[in-house]
């Protein structure tokens, strides 16, 4: 199996995990797919979901290992979220 096939296989497993999640988590994952990295408030703005729903979606996405979070350089009180599957 080539490196590209392995990467594609890993990405497919990631999207398979997302497929089992609630619609809000799927929406957040799709928004993160098209945006490099976003804060929770930016995700709420982009998805038009309430902040509490975005928090829940991010928690579920982190549980299945498809989202990574880091402290934002611009404001250490905030976290920046990125999608780990392509």
VOSE-817839 format. One record per residue: residue in three letters; z, y, x of N, C-alpha, C, O in turn. Coordinates in nm, 2 decimals, m for minus. Atoms other than C-alpha are relative to their C-alpha. Layout:
// VOSE-817839
+------+--------+--------+--------+--------+--------+--------+--------+--------+--------+--------+--------+--------+
: type :   n.c3 :   n.c2 :   n.c1 :  ca.c3 :  ca.c2 :  ca.c1 :   c.c3 :   c.c2 :   c.c1 :   o.c3 :   o.c2 :   o.c1 :
+------+--------+--------+--------+--------+--------+--------+--------+--------+--------+--------+--------+--------+
:  ALA :      Z :      Y :      X :      Z :      Y :      X :      Z :      Y :      X :      Z :      Y :      X :
...
+------+--------+--------+--------+--------+--------+--------+--------+--------+--------+--------+--------+--------+
This chain:
// VOSE-817839
+------+--------+--------+--------+--------+--------+--------+--------+--------+--------+--------+--------+--------+
: type :   n.c3 :   n.c2 :   n.c1 :  ca.c3 :  ca.c2 :  ca.c1 :   c.c3 :   c.c2 :   c.c1 :   o.c3 :   o.c2 :   o.c1 :
+------+--------+--------+--------+--------+--------+--------+--------+--------+--------+--------+--------+--------+
:  UNK :   0.00 :  m0.12 :   0.08 :   0.00 :   0.00 :   0.00 :   0.00 :   0.12 :   0.09 :   0.08 :   0.13 :   0.18 :
:  UNK :   0.00 :  m0.12 :  m0.08 :  m0.09 :   0.34 :   0.14 :   0.11 :   0.10 :  m0.03 :   0.18 :   0.08 :  m0.13 :
:  UNK :  m0.11 :  m0.10 :   0.03 :   0.15 :   0.64 :   0.16 :  m0.03 :   0.07 :  m0.13 :   0.07 :   0.09 :  m0.20 :
:  UNK :   0.03 :  m0.07 :   0.12 :  m0.03 :   0.81 :  m0.12 :   0.03 :  m0.09 :  m0.12 :   0.08 :  m0.04 :  m0.22 :
:  UNK :  m0.03 :   0.10 :   0.11 :   0.00 :   0.50 :  m0.35 :   0.15 :  m0.01 :  m0.01 :   0.20 :  m0.02 :  m0.13 :
:  UNK :  m0.14 :   0.01 :   0.00 :   0.37 :   0.48 :  m0.26 :   0.06 :   0.13 :  m0.07 :   0.15 :   0.12 :  m0.16 :
:  UNK :  m0.04 :  m0.12 :   0.06 :   0.42 :   0.85 :  m0.35 :  m0.03 :   0.01 :  m0.14 :   0.05 :   0.05 :  m0.22 :
:  UNK :   0.04 :   0.00 :   0.14 :   0.23 :   0.81 :  m0.67 :   0.09 :  m0.09 :  m0.08 :   0.12 :  m0.06 :  m0.20 :
:  UNK :  m0.09 :   0.09 :   0.07 :   0.44 :   0.51 :  m0.76 :   0.14 :   0.06 :  m0.02 :   0.20 :   0.04 :  m0.13 :
:  UNK :  m0.14 :  m0.07 :   0.01 :   0.77 :   0.70 :  m0.69 :  m0.01 :   0.11 :  m0.11 :   0.09 :   0.12 :  m0.19 :
:  UNK :   0.02 :  m0.10 :   0.10 :   0.64 :   0.99 :  m0.90 :   0.00 :  m0.06 :  m0.14 :   0.06 :   0.00 :  m0.23 :
:  UNK :   0.02 :   0.06 :   0.13 :   0.55 :   0.76 :  m1.19 :   0.14 :  m0.05 :  m0.05 :   0.17 :  m0.04 :  m0.17 :
:  UNK :  m0.13 :   0.04 :   0.04 :   0.90 :   0.61 :  m1.19 :   0.09 :   0.11 :  m0.04 :   0.17 :   0.10 :  m0.13 :
:  UNK :  m0.08 :  m0.12 :   0.04 :   1.05 :   0.96 :  m1.20 :  m0.04 :   0.04 :  m0.14 :   0.05 :   0.08 :  m0.22 :
:  UNK :   0.04 :  m0.04 :   0.13 :   0.84 :   1.05 :  m1.50 :   0.04 :  m0.10 :  m0.11 :   0.06 :  m0.07 :  m0.22 :
:  UNK :  m0.05 :   0.10 :   0.09 :   0.93 :   0.72 :  m1.66 :   0.14 :   0.02 :  m0.04 :   0.18 :   0.01 :  m0.16 :
:  UNK :  m0.14 :  m0.03 :   0.03 :   1.29 :   0.82 :  m1.64 :   0.01 :   0.12 :  m0.09 :   0.10 :   0.12 :  m0.18 :
:  UNK :   0.00 :  m0.12 :   0.08 :   1.22 :   1.16 :  m1.79 :  m0.05 :  m0.03 :  m0.14 :   0.01 :   0.02 :  m0.24 :
:  UNK :   0.05 :   0.04 :   0.13 :   1.03 :   0.99 :  m2.08 :   0.11 :  m0.04 :  m0.09 :   0.10 :  m0.03 :  m0.21 :
:  UNK :  m0.11 :   0.05 :   0.08 :   1.36 :   0.84 :  m2.20 :   0.10 :   0.11 :  m0.04 :   0.19 :   0.08 :  m0.11 :
:  UNK :  m0.09 :  m0.11 :   0.02 :   1.54 :   1.18 :  m2.21 :  m0.03 :   0.08 :  m0.13 :  m0.14 :   0.06 :  m0.18 :
:  UNK :   0.02 :  m0.08 :   0.12 :   1.58 :   1.42 :  m2.50 :  m0.11 :   0.10 :   0.02 :  m0.15 :   0.13 :   0.14 :
:  UNK :   0.11 :  m0.09 :  m0.01 :   1.30 :   1.67 :  m2.57 :   0.03 :   0.12 :   0.08 :  m0.06 :   0.17 :   0.15 :
:  UNK :  m0.04 :  m0.12 :  m0.08 :   1.49 :   1.96 :  m2.42 :  m0.01 :  m0.03 :   0.15 :  m0.06 :   0.06 :   0.23 :
:  UNK :   0.01 :   0.03 :  m0.15 :   1.51 :   1.78 :  m2.08 :  m0.14 :  m0.02 :   0.04 :  m0.18 :   0.02 :   0.15 :
:  UNK :   0.14 :   0.01 :  m0.03 :   1.14 :   1.70 :  m2.10 :  m0.06 :   0.14 :   0.02 :  m0.14 :   0.16 :   0.11 :
:  UNK :   0.05 :  m0.14 :  m0.01 :   1.06 :   2.07 :  m2.16 :   0.05 :   0.06 :   0.13 :  m0.03 :   0.13 :   0.20 :
:  UNK :  m0.05 :  m0.06 :  m0.12 :   1.28 :   2.18 :  m1.87 :  m0.07 :  m0.06 :   0.12 :  m0.10 :   0.01 :   0.21 :
:  UNK :   0.07 :   0.07 :  m0.11 :   1.12 :   1.92 :  m1.64 :  m0.14 :   0.05 :   0.01 :  m0.19 :   0.08 :   0.12 :
:  UNK :   0.14 :  m0.05 :   0.00 :   0.77 :   2.04 :  m1.74 :   0.00 :   0.15 :   0.06 :  m0.09 :   0.18 :   0.13 :
:  UNK :  m0.01 :  m0.14 :  m0.05 :   0.87 :   2.41 :  m1.68 :   0.02 :   0.00 :   0.15 :  m0.04 :   0.08 :   0.23 :
:  UNK :  m0.02 :   0.01 :  m0.14 :   1.00 :   2.31 :  m1.34 :  m0.12 :  m0.05 :   0.08 :  m0.14 :  m0.02 :   0.20 :
:  UNK :   0.12 :   0.06 :  m0.07 :   0.68 :   2.12 :  m1.26 :  m0.10 :   0.12 :   0.03 :  m0.16 :   0.11 :   0.13 :
:  UNK :   0.10 :  m0.11 :  m0.02 :   0.48 :   2.45 :  m1.30 :   0.06 :   0.12 :   0.08 :  m0.01 :   0.21 :   0.12 :
:  UNK :  m0.07 :  m0.10 :  m0.07 :   0.74 :   2.67 :  m1.13 :   0.08 :  m0.06 :   0.12 :   0.14 :  m0.16 :   0.10 :
:  UNK :  m0.05 :   0.06 :  m0.12 :   0.86 :   2.61 :  m0.78 :   0.15 :  m0.02 :  m0.01 :   0.20 :  m0.13 :   0.01 :
:  UNK :  m0.14 :   0.01 :   0.02 :   1.23 :   2.68 :  m0.84 :   0.05 :   0.11 :  m0.09 :   0.00 :   0.23 :  m0.08 :
:  UNK :  m0.05 :  m0.09 :   0.09 :   1.42 :   2.85 :  m1.11 :   0.15 :  m0.01 :  m0.02 :   0.21 :  m0.12 :   0.00 :
:  UNK :  m0.14 :   0.00 :   0.03 :   1.78 :   2.95 :  m1.20 :   0.01 :  m0.05 :  m0.14 :  m0.09 :  m0.06 :  m0.22 :
:  UNK :  m0.02 :   0.04 :   0.14 :   1.94 :   2.83 :  m1.52 :  m0.04 :   0.11 :  m0.10 :  m0.10 :   0.08 :  m0.20 :
:  UNK :   0.04 :  m0.10 :   0.09 :   1.89 :   3.17 :  m1.68 :  m0.15 :   0.02 :  m0.01 :  m0.20 :   0.05 :  m0.12 :
:  UNK :   0.14 :  m0.01 :   0.00 :   1.53 :   3.18 :  m1.58 :  m0.06 :  m0.11 :  m0.08 :  m0.16 :  m0.10 :  m0.16 :
:  UNK :   0.05 :   0.12 :   0.08 :   1.48 :   2.83 :  m1.73 :   0.02 :   0.03 :  m0.15 :  m0.06 :   0.00 :  m0.23 :
:  UNK :  m0.02 :  m0.03 :   0.14 :   1.64 :   2.95 :  m2.06 :  m0.10 :   0.10 :  m0.05 :  m0.15 :   0.09 :  m0.16 :
:  UNK :   0.10 :  m0.10 :   0.03 :   1.41 :   3.25 :  m2.06 :  m0.14 :  m0.07 :  m0.02 :  m0.21 :  m0.04 :  m0.12 :
:  UNK :   0.13 :   0.06 :   0.01 :   1.10 :   3.04 :  m1.99 :  m0.02 :  m0.10 :  m0.11 :  m0.12 :  m0.11 :  m0.17 :
:  UNK :   0.01 :   0.10 :   0.10 :   1.18 :   2.76 :  m2.23 :   0.03 :   0.05 :  m0.14 :   0.01 :  m0.02 :  m0.24 :
:  UNK :  m0.05 :  m0.06 :   0.13 :   1.33 :   2.98 :  m2.51 :   0.11 :  m0.09 :  m0.06 :   0.14 :  m0.08 :  m0.18 :
:  UNK :  m0.12 :   0.08 :   0.05 :   1.62 :   2.73 :  m2.53 :   0.13 :   0.07 :   0.03 :   0.13 :   0.16 :   0.12 :
:  UNK :  m0.13 :  m0.06 :  m0.03 :   1.98 :   2.83 :  m2.55 :   0.06 :  m0.04 :   0.13 :   0.03 :  m0.15 :   0.18 :
:  UNK :  m0.06 :   0.03 :  m0.13 :   2.17 :   2.84 :  m2.22 :   0.08 :  m0.14 :   0.00 :   0.07 :  m0.21 :   0.10 :
:  UNK :  m0.08 :   0.13 :   0.00 :   2.40 :   2.55 :  m2.33 :  m0.10 :  m0.12 :  m0.01 :  m0.07 :  m0.22 :   0.06 :
:  UNK :   0.10 :   0.11 :   0.00 :   2.09 :   2.33 :  m2.41 :  m0.06 :  m0.02 :   0.14 :  m0.09 :  m0.13 :   0.18 :
:  UNK :   0.06 :   0.01 :  m0.13 :   1.94 :   2.41 :  m2.07 :   0.10 :  m0.07 :   0.09 :   0.06 :  m0.15 :   0.17 :
:  UNK :  m0.10 :   0.07 :  m0.09 :   2.27 :   2.31 :  m1.90 :   0.00 :  m0.15 :  m0.03 :   0.01 :  m0.22 :   0.07 :
:  UNK :   0.00 :   0.15 :   0.04 :   2.27 :   1.98 :  m2.09 :  m0.12 :  m0.07 :   0.06 :  m0.11 :  m0.18 :   0.11 :
:  UNK :   0.12 :   0.06 :  m0.05 :   1.91 :   1.92 :  m2.00 :   0.00 :  m0.02 :   0.15 :  m0.04 :  m0.12 :   0.20 :
:  UNK :  m0.01 :   0.01 :  m0.15 :   1.97 :   1.99 :  m1.63 :   0.09 :  m0.11 :   0.04 :   0.07 :  m0.18 :   0.14 :
:  UNK :  m0.10 :   0.11 :  m0.03 :   2.27 :   1.76 :  m1.63 :  m0.07 :  m0.14 :  m0.02 :  m0.05 :  m0.22 :   0.07 :
:  UNK :   0.07 :   0.13 :   0.03 :   2.06 :   1.48 :  m1.78 :  m0.11 :  m0.03 :   0.11 :  m0.12 :  m0.14 :   0.16 :
:  UNK :   0.10 :   0.02 :  m0.10 :   1.78 :   1.54 :  m1.53 :   0.06 :  m0.03 :   0.13 :   0.00 :  m0.11 :   0.21 :
:  UNK :  m0.07 :   0.03 :  m0.12 :   2.02 :   1.54 :  m1.24 :   0.05 :  m0.15 :   0.00 :   0.05 :  m0.21 :   0.10 :
:  UNK :  m0.05 :   0.14 :   0.01 :   2.17 :   1.21 :  m1.37 :  m0.11 :  m0.10 :   0.04 :  m0.08 :  m0.21 :   0.10 :
:  UNK :   0.11 :   0.09 :  m0.03 :   1.83 :   1.04 :  m1.34 :  m0.07 :   0.02 :   0.13 :  m0.16 :  m0.05 :   0.17 :
:  UNK :   0.05 :  m0.03 :  m0.13 :   1.76 :   1.20 :  m1.01 :  m0.13 :   0.06 :   0.02 :  m0.20 :   0.04 :   0.12 :
:  UNK :   0.13 :  m0.07 :  m0.01 :   1.46 :   1.41 :  m1.08 :   0.01 :   0.15 :   0.02 :  m0.10 :   0.22 :   0.04 :
:  UNK :  m0.02 :  m0.14 :  m0.03 :   1.61 :   1.75 :  m1.03 :   0.10 :   0.02 :   0.11 :   0.20 :  m0.05 :   0.12 :
:  UNK :  m0.10 :  m0.04 :  m0.11 :   1.78 :   1.90 :  m0.72 :   0.04 :   0.14 :  m0.03 :  m0.03 :   0.23 :  m0.07 :
:  UNK :  m0.05 :  m0.13 :   0.02 :   2.00 :   2.20 :  m0.73 :   0.06 :   0.05 :   0.14 :   0.12 :  m0.03 :   0.21 :
:  UNK :  m0.05 :  m0.06 :  m0.12 :   2.10 :   2.44 :  m0.45 :   0.05 :   0.14 :  m0.03 :   0.02 :   0.19 :  m0.13 :
:  UNK :  m0.05 :  m0.13 :   0.02 :   2.29 :   2.76 :  m0.42 :  m0.11 :   0.10 :   0.03 :  m0.18 :   0.09 :   0.13 :
:  UNK :   0.11 :  m0.10 :  m0.02 :   2.06 :   3.06 :  m0.46 :   0.04 :   0.10 :   0.12 :   0.16 :   0.14 :   0.13 :
:  UNK :  m0.02 :  m0.09 :  m0.12 :   2.03 :   3.27 :  m0.14 :   0.03 :   0.15 :  m0.05 :   0.11 :   0.22 :   0.01 :
:  UNK :  m0.02 :  m0.13 :   0.04 :   2.01 :   3.59 :  m0.34 :   0.13 :   0.03 :  m0.07 :   0.18 :   0.14 :  m0.07 :
:  UNK :  m0.13 :  m0.01 :   0.07 :   2.33 :   3.53 :  m0.54 :   0.07 :  m0.13 :   0.00 :   0.03 :  m0.23 :  m0.06 :
:  UNK :  m0.07 :   0.13 :  m0.02 :   2.57 :   3.26 :  m0.43 :   0.07 :  m0.05 :  m0.13 :   0.12 :  m0.16 :  m0.13 :
:  UNK :  m0.06 :   0.05 :   0.12 :   2.71 :   3.24 :  m0.78 :  m0.09 :  m0.08 :  m0.09 :  m0.05 :  m0.15 :  m0.18 :
:  UNK :   0.10 :   0.07 :   0.07 :   2.39 :   3.10 :  m0.91 :  m0.06 :  m0.12 :   0.07 :  m0.04 :  m0.13 :   0.20 :
:  UNK :   0.07 :   0.12 :  m0.06 :   2.21 :   2.77 :  m0.85 :  m0.15 :   0.01 :  m0.03 :  m0.19 :   0.06 :  m0.14 :
:  UNK :   0.14 :   0.00 :   0.02 :   1.84 :   2.72 :  m0.81 :  m0.04 :  m0.15 :  m0.02 :   0.00 :  m0.23 :   0.06 :
:  UNK :   0.04 :   0.13 :   0.03 :   1.68 :   2.41 :  m0.96 :  m0.15 :  m0.03 :   0.03 :  m0.23 :   0.06 :   0.01 :
:  UNK :   0.14 :   0.04 :  m0.03 :   1.37 :   2.22 :  m0.84 :  m0.02 :  m0.14 :  m0.05 :   0.07 :  m0.22 :  m0.05 :
:  UNK :   0.03 :   0.13 :   0.04 :   1.19 :   1.92 :  m0.96 :  m0.03 :  m0.09 :   0.12 :  m0.10 :  m0.04 :   0.21 :
:  UNK :   0.02 :   0.08 :  m0.12 :   1.19 :   1.63 :  m0.71 :  m0.11 :  m0.10 :  m0.01 :  m0.14 :  m0.18 :   0.08 :
:  UNK :   0.12 :   0.09 :   0.02 :   0.89 :   1.44 :  m0.86 :  m0.12 :   0.09 :  m0.01 :  m0.11 :   0.21 :  m0.05 :
:  UNK :   0.13 :  m0.08 :   0.01 :   0.53 :   1.55 :  m0.85 :  m0.09 :  m0.06 :  m0.09 :  m0.20 :  m0.01 :  m0.11 :
+------+--------+--------+--------+--------+--------+--------+--------+--------+--------+--------+--------+--------+
